[in-house]
Amino acid sequence: MGRLLSLIVIVGLAYGGLYVSYGMTVKDDVEQALADVGLTALEVEGVDYGPLAPLGTEATISADVNYQGASATVDLRLHGHPLFSEEVRLELDGLQALRLTIGAGQ
């Protein structure tokens, strides 16, 4: 029983590390894709993805981006694994939400 518990803890820690490093790599890839298109003024606040996204080569990702007083959530399709694939391709899937802030944060 102790060995099984140890194995579960080790697998959980390994997957947790994979999940965190996947998120950091995806955020960097989204920032690089925006810079390649010439949208360097956009700031990527964060990325959201499903709990099983690091295990596959295709995933749907939501990226929160800001530009001055506007923020938006953009859906992206990721083809390839950002940690293990040679080629990773991001495709714009759609705009999920657009939030405008008027007259705040002078």
N, C-alpha and C positions, 0 to 999 in steps of 0.2 A: 504494500500500500504506500509506503514511503517513497519507493522508486517511481511509482506512477505519479504521485503528487509532485515530485521533483521534475519529472519529465514534462508535466503540464505547465509548471512554472517556467521552465527553460523555454518551451515552445511559445508561451505567452510573452515572455521578454523578447524573444527573437522577432516575433510578429509585431510587437509594439515598436521595436526599433525600425523594422521595415516600414511600418505605417508612417512614422514620423519622418524618416528620411525620404520616403515617397512624396510626402506633402511638401517638404522643402524643395525637392527637385522639380516638382510640378509648378510650384510658385515661381521658381527661377525660369522655367521654360515659358511660362505665360508672360513674364516680364520681357524675356528675350524676343518672343513672338511679337509683342506690342512694339518693341524697339525696332524690329526689322521692318515693320509697316510704317514707322515714323511717328508712332504715338508715344513718344518718350515722356510726355507731360502727364500721362495717366499713371496713377499710383495703384499698385495691386495691394489691397488690404489683406486679403486672405483667399484661400481656396477651400472648397468643400467637395468631398467625394465620398462614395459609399465605403462601408467597412471592408468589402472584399475587392476593392479596386486595385490594391497592390498585388493581388494574386493573378490578375489577368493582363492581357495586352491591349484591351480596349476598355475605355471607361468614359462616363459622362461626368464632367467636372463643372462646378459653379465657381466663378471667380468674382470677387467683390472688387470693383475698381472705383477710384475717385479722381475727379478732375475739378479743382477749385471748389465750387459749392454744390456740385452734382456728384451723386454716387449711383452706381448701377451694379446689377448682378447679371453677369453674362454666362450663358451655358456654352460649354465647349465639349467637343468630342476629342478624346485622346486616342490615337492609334499608335501602338508600340508601347513598350514599357520604359519609363524614363530612367530606370536604374540598370536594366539589363539589355535593352535593345540598342542596336547601332543607329537606327533611324526612328525618330519620334515625330509625329505629325499632329498638330492641333488644328481643328476645324471649328469655326464659329457655328454654333447650333441655334442660338437665339438670344434675345434680350429678355431676361426674366422680370426685372424690376428696375425702374428709374426713379430716383429720389432727388428732388431739388430742394436746396436750402436757400431761402431768400432773406437777406438782411441779418444773418446770424454770423457770429465769429469774425467780427471786423478785425 
